[in-house]
Amino acid sequence: MATKVKILVVGVGNMGRSHALAYHTMDGFEIVGLVSPSIKTRELPDELAGYPKFTDYDAALADAKPDAVSINTYPDSYADLALKAFDADCHVFMEKPIATNAADAEKIVGAARAKNKKLVVGYILRVHPAWQEFIRQAQGLGKPLVMRMNLNQQSKGEAWGWHRNLMESLTPLVDCGVHYVDVMCQMTGAKPVRVHGIGAKLSADTKMQNYGHLHVEFDDGSVGWYEAGWGPMMSEVAFFVKDVVGPKGHVSIVPKTGSDAASSDNIDSHTQTNSLLVHSAELDDNDNFVNEDTWISMADEPGHDDLCYREQEVFYKAITEGTDLSEHMDSAVNSLKIVLAADESIKLGEVVHMS
C-alpha cells in the first residue's frame, strides 16, 4: 500500500466532521470521498469543501477505492457499513459504540480478524492523557474500587435533535455508557459478573427511555455506577461526576465551576478534566491524615478536535505498523455487553448475570 492511506469518510456530522478535519491535516491520510445522503446541501468547513462527495455508500466504495473507511453515522447503521468495508478489503475506524447488539459487535470483530484488517473504535478517552492519568491514579488505590460516574446532558436546539435521532436505536445509557464502563474495566482489570439497571422515559418525543442508571459488580469485589440522561429537562447540577474510591483513598475529576464552566451539552465538556484531586486515606497514630490532598493540573489538556486527531494517529499507526488491536477490539465488545446488560435489566426488572 502507498504511504498515503486513502480514506473514505462516511457521515459528516459532529464526529465525522472532526475526524475528517484530522485526516485533512495529517500527512498520512488522503481523503478520497465524503459520504452522506444530504452531502449536497450540508454546510462543510472550507477545508473539506473540495473533496469528492457521494450520497451513496456502495457507489463511493466502488468509485473511490479507499484503503480505509471512517464510519461516523448513527449506530444502527454501523454493522452494515463496517462489514461492507471489510468485504472491500478496507481497514475501518468507527465511532462508538461498535454496534447496537452483541451479535453484530462480534460479527464486526470477527470480520476484521478474518480479513486481517485493522479496526479502531472511537473510545476517545483512551487517547486522552488526563483520563489515562485518572485511570493510573485509580489503579493505585487498592481493591476493591468504588467507581461513581455520570454524564447527563441538558440538551436543546440542534443537540436535542441529534439526541432524539440517537434514541431511535440506543438509550443514553448504552451510547455514552460504553466509554465509562470501559474506563471502569481498565481501572479494575476485572471481569463484570452482575449488572443492574433502572431507567425512566421523561419525554414523549423519544422512542426510548432518555434516562438510565446502571450498577456493575466485578469479580474482584469492585463496584461501579453510571448515570446518563439527555433532554431539555435534565439538571445542570452534578451532571459530570467522575470519582473513584479505594482502600487507600480516592481520585476525582474536578471540572471548572462558575462562569467558565462548560454547559452539559457542550461536546468539549465530555472529555475535559481540568484537574484531578488525589486523596490519601493514610492515618497517623492519632487517626489524622498523614498527607495533604494533591491537585494535578490538566490545564493544558487537548480539546475535542485534538483528541480526534490522536485517535487517527492510532488508526494510521495500526495500518502502517501492524499494531495488535486485539485488546482494543475485545474491550469494545466487552463494554458494549455490559451496557446492553443494563438495558436488559431495565426491561426484565431484575439483575443480569454476565457469562
C-alpha distance (Angstrom), angle and dihedral (degrees) to the residues before:
residue distance angle dihedral
M1 . . .
A2 3.80 . .
T3 3.79 120.0 .
K4 3.79 89.5 -105.8
V5 3.79 113.8 72.7
K6 3.80 108.4 -141.2
I7 3.81 106.0 -137.4
L8 3.80 130.5 -166.1
V9 3.82 113.0 -157.4
V10 3.80 114.8 -150.2
G11 3.80 113.3 -164.8
V12 3.80 121.4 18.7
G13 3.78 101.3 -159.5
N14 3.78 125.2 111.6
M15 3.80 99.4 -42.4
G16 3.80 98.1 25.1
R17 3.79 91.7 56.3
S18 3.82 91.5 51.0
H19 3.80 92.4 49.2
A20 3.81 91.9 45.3
L21 3.81 89.8 53.4
A22 3.81 88.3 52.3
Y23 3.81 91.4 52.4
H24 3.80 89.6 46.8
T25 3.81 90.8 54.0
M26 3.81 98.9 42.3
D27 3.80 120.2 87.2
G28 3.80 92.3 -145.6
F29 3.82 97.4 62.1
E30 3.79 132.6 65.5
I31 3.81 115.4 -166.2
V32 3.81 108.0 -137.5
G33 3.78 97.0 176.6
L34 3.79 148.9 -7.0
V35 3.80 116.7 -139.4
S36 3.80 128.5 -158.1
P37 3.81 133.1 129.9
S38 3.81 87.4 -126.4
I39 3.81 96.5 39.8
K40 3.82 93.9 120.8
T41 3.79 93.1 59.6
R42 3.80 99.7 30.8
E43 3.79 117.4 109.8
L44 3.80 110.4 -125.0
P45 3.80 133.2 -173.1
D46 3.79 113.5 -94.9
E47 3.80 90.0 -110.8
L48 3.83 90.9 63.2
A49 3.78 100.5 37.8
G50 3.81 96.4 93.5
Y51 3.78 100.1 53.5
P52 3.84 122.6 103.9
K53 3.80 111.9 -87.7
F54 3.79 127.8 -148.2
T55 3.79 132.9 -175.6
D56 3.82 93.9 -168.8
Y57 3.81 121.6 62.1
D58 3.81 97.1 -157.0
A59 3.79 91.3 51.2
A60 3.79 90.6 48.1
L61 3.81 92.0 52.8
A62 3.79 90.8 49.7
D63 3.79 97.6 43.2
A64 3.81 103.0 35.9
K65 3.83 95.5 41.0
P66 3.82 94.5 -155.5
D67 3.79 127.3 -166.4
A68 3.80 90.0 -145.6
V69 3.79 139.6 18.5
S70 3.81 126.6 -145.7
I71 3.83 111.4 -153.9
N72 3.81 116.2 -158.6
T73 3.80 105.0 152.3
Y74 3.82 130.0 106.5
P75 3.83 116.5 -49.3
D76 3.81 96.1 -115.6
S77 3.83 88.4 66.4
Y78 3.81 97.3 47.2
A79 3.80 99.5 90.9
D80 3.81 95.4 50.6
L81 3.80 93.1 45.2
A82 3.81 94.7 45.9
L83 3.81 95.4 46.7
K84 3.82 90.9 49.9
A85 3.81 89.3 50.0
F86 3.80 92.0 52.7
D87 3.82 89.9 47.2
A88 3.82 86.4 55.6
D89 3.85 88.9 53.3
C90 3.79 93.6 -109.7
H91 3.77 131.2 144.1
V92 3.79 113.2 -124.3
F93 3.77 136.9 -137.9
M94 3.79 112.0 -176.9
E95 3.75 135.2 176.9
K96 3.79 119.5 -114.7
P97 2.95 139.9 -59.2
I98 3.79 96.0 50.7
A99 3.83 91.1 -140.5
T100 3.78 143.0 -20.9
N101 3.80 94.1 -107.3
A102 3.78 137.2 29.1
A103 3.80 95.7 -115.4
D104 3.82 92.5 57.9
A105 3.80 90.8 44.6
E106 3.79 90.8 55.6
K107 3.82 91.3 45.9
I108 3.80 90.4 54.3
V109 3.80 93.7 49.2
G110 3.80 90.8 43.3
A111 3.81 91.0 52.6
A112 3.80 91.9 49.5
R113 3.78 90.2 53.0
A114 3.81 94.7 43.1
K115 3.80 91.8 50.9
N116 3.83 92.8 39.9
K117 3.79 89.6 -126.5
K118 3.79 129.7 143.9
L119 3.80 119.9 -106.4
V120 3.80 121.4 -169.7
V121 3.80 120.0 180.0
G122 3.81 118.6 -154.9
Y123 3.80 100.4 -107.0
I124 3.78 92.0 152.7
L125 3.82 94.7 -177.7
R126 3.82 89.1 65.1
V127 3.81 89.9 69.6
H128 3.80 95.5 40.7
P129 3.84 111.0 105.8
A130 3.81 93.7 -154.7
W131 3.78 93.2 50.8
Q132 3.79 90.3 47.7
E133 3.81 88.1 53.2
F134 3.81 88.8 48.6
I135 3.81 89.3 54.4
R136 3.82 92.1 45.7
Q137 3.80 91.9 51.7
A138 3.81 91.0 48.2
Q139 3.79 91.2 51.7
G140 3.81 88.8 60.1
L141 3.82 95.0 56.1
G142 3.80 96.5 83.1
K143 3.80 127.7 -122.5
P144 2.93 141.6 -25.3
L145 3.79 102.6 35.2
V146 3.79 127.3 -156.4
M147 3.82 108.4 -151.2
R148 3.81 120.8 -168.0
M149 3.80 118.9 -175.6
N150 3.78 140.2 154.9
L151 3.79 142.6 164.5
N152 3.79 113.9 -166.5
Q153 3.80 117.8 175.5
Q154 3.80 125.0 -155.7
S155 3.79 94.8 -154.8
K156 3.78 130.5 -172.8
G157 3.79 138.2 161.3
E158 3.79 113.9 4.1
A159 3.82 92.8 -1.4
W160 3.82 92.1 55.4
G161 3.81 87.8 48.9
W162 3.78 95.2 56.8
H163 3.80 91.3 40.0
R164 3.81 89.0 57.0
N165 3.80 89.6 48.1
L166 3.80 91.5 50.5
M167 3.80 90.0 51.3
E168 3.78 89.8 61.6
S169 3.81 85.3 80.6
L170 3.82 110.1 10.3
T171 3.79 141.1 32.0
P172 3.82 119.1 -126.2
L173 3.80 86.9 -111.4
V174 3.80 90.3 63.9
D175 3.80 100.7 35.2
C176 3.81 97.0 50.0
G177 3.79 98.8 20.3
V178 3.80 94.9 71.7
H179 3.81 89.4 70.3
Y180 3.77 95.4 53.9
V181 3.79 100.7 39.7
D182 3.82 85.7 50.3
V183 3.82 86.9 55.9
M184 3.82 89.6 48.9
C185 3.80 90.7 51.0
Q186 3.82 90.6 51.0
M187 3.81 91.2 48.6
T188 3.79 94.8 50.6
G189 3.80 102.9 29.2
A190 3.82 83.2 -149.6
K191 3.79 137.4 123.1
P192 3.81 122.7 -106.5
V193 3.80 112.9 -117.9
R194 3.82 106.2 171.6
V195 3.81 133.5 23.1
H196 3.79 129.0 -172.2
G197 3.80 126.1 -175.7
I198 3.79 137.8 -173.4
G199 3.77 127.4 -175.5
A200 3.79 147.5 171.9
K201 3.81 136.7 -154.6
L202 3.80 106.6 -134.7
S203 3.81 98.9 171.0
A204 3.80 135.3 56.0
D205 3.82 87.4 -152.7
T206 3.81 96.1 69.6
K207 3.78 131.3 78.2
M208 3.81 93.0 -148.0
Q209 3.77 138.2 34.5
N210 3.78 108.2 -72.7
Y211 3.83 94.7 -158.2
G212 3.79 129.5 54.7
H213 3.77 143.1 161.7
L214 3.81 126.4 -161.5
H215 3.77 133.2 -167.3
V216 3.79 121.0 -162.8
E217 3.80 129.8 -172.3
F218 3.81 121.7 -159.4
D219 3.80 130.2 -151.1
D220 3.84 91.4 -110.8
G221 3.82 91.2 59.7
S222 3.80 94.6 -100.9
V223 3.80 118.1 138.5
G224 3.78 133.3 -162.8
W225 3.76 140.3 -177.5
Y226 3.76 130.6 -160.0
E227 3.80 129.0 -171.6
A228 3.80 128.2 -166.9
G229 3.79 133.1 174.8
W230 3.80 133.9 165.3
G231 3.77 130.6 -164.1
P232 3.79 148.5 69.8
M233 3.81 90.9 -74.7
M234 3.82 96.6 58.4
S235 3.80 119.4 114.0
E236 3.80 122.6 -113.2
V237 3.82 88.9 -151.8
A238 3.83 112.5 103.1
F239 3.81 92.5 -12.5
F240 3.80 90.7 146.8
V241 3.82 114.6 50.6
K242 3.81 119.2 160.2
D243 3.80 109.7 164.0
V244 3.81 132.8 148.7
V245 3.80 126.1 -170.4
G246 3.81 127.5 -169.7
P247 3.81 136.7 163.5
K248 3.80 90.8 -86.6
G249 3.82 97.6 49.4
H250 3.78 138.5 -79.1
V251 3.79 143.7 -76.6
S252 3.79 123.2 -152.7
I253 3.78 137.0 -177.2
V254 3.80 106.9 -128.1
P255 3.83 111.7 -162.3
K256 3.77 127.3 -159.1
T257 3.78 118.3 -78.8
G258 3.80 134.0 -161.2
S259 3.77 125.5 24.3
D260 3.83 93.8 -18.1
A261 3.81 93.9 56.2
A262 3.81 118.3 112.9
S263 3.80 118.9 -124.4
S264 3.79 117.7 -111.2
D265 3.83 94.5 -108.7
N266 3.83 91.6 53.7
I267 3.80 104.9 108.2
D268 3.82 91.7 -146.4
S269 3.81 90.0 60.5
H270 3.81 90.1 62.8
T271 3.79 92.8 70.0
Q272 3.81 103.3 26.6
T273 3.79 117.6 111.4
N274 3.84 102.1 170.3
S275 3.81 91.1 -174.4
L276 3.79 143.2 -3.7
L277 3.80 121.5 -133.1
V278 3.82 112.3 -151.9
H279 3.81 119.1 -167.2
S280 3.81 126.6 -171.5
A281 3.81 118.9 -149.5
E282 3.84 93.4 -157.5
L283 3.83 112.0 131.1
D284 3.80 132.5 -163.0
D285 3.81 126.2 -134.9
N286 3.81 90.0 -77.8
D287 3.83 92.6 51.3
N288 3.77 92.2 -108.9
F289 3.78 122.0 134.7
V290 3.79 115.1 -89.8
N291 3.80 96.1 -157.7
E292 3.77 133.2 42.4
D293 3.78 118.5 -126.2
T294 3.80 115.2 -87.8
W295 3.79 125.3 -136.4
I296 3.81 118.1 -154.0
S297 3.80 110.8 -162.5
M298 3.80 118.0 -139.5
A299 3.79 94.9 177.3
D300 3.81 92.6 132.0
E301 3.81 96.1 49.6
P302 3.83 117.5 140.6
G303 3.80 120.6 -96.7
H304 3.79 126.7 -125.0
D305 3.82 97.6 -85.7
D306 3.81 90.6 45.0
L307 3.80 89.2 54.2
C308 3.80 90.9 50.2
Y309 3.81 87.2 53.1
R310 3.81 89.8 52.7
E311 3.79 90.9 51.0
Q312 3.79 89.8 54.3
E313 3.80 90.5 49.0
V314 3.82 86.7 58.0
F315 3.81 90.0 48.6
Y316 3.80 93.7 48.4
K317 3.79 92.8 47.3
A318 3.80 90.9 49.5
I319 3.81 90.7 52.7
T320 3.79 97.7 44.0
E321 3.81 100.6 34.3
G322 3.80 101.3 32.0
T323 3.82 97.8 -118.5
D324 3.81 112.7 -168.0
L325 3.80 105.6 -116.1
S326 3.82 97.5 179.2
E327 3.81 95.1 115.3
H328 3.79 91.6 44.4
M329 3.81 93.7 52.5
D330 3.80 94.9 42.5
S331 3.81 90.4 49.6
A332 3.80 91.4 51.7
V333 3.80 89.8 55.4
N334 3.82 93.4 42.6
S335 3.80 95.4 51.7
L336 3.81 90.7 47.0
K337 3.81 90.7 52.6
I338 3.82 90.7 53.0
V339 3.80 95.1 52.9
L340 3.81 91.9 42.0
A341 3.81 87.4 53.0
A342 3.81 88.2 55.5
D343 3.82 90.1 52.4
E344 3.80 89.5 48.4
S345 3.79 90.1 49.4
I346 3.80 90.0 54.6
K347 3.81 90.9 52.1
L348 3.81 94.0 45.6
G349 3.79 97.0 39.3
E350 3.79 91.3 -133.8
V351 3.80 143.0 86.5
V352 3.81 116.5 -79.5
H353 3.81 117.1 -139.5
M354 3.80 114.4 -144.8
S355 3.79 117.1 -133.2
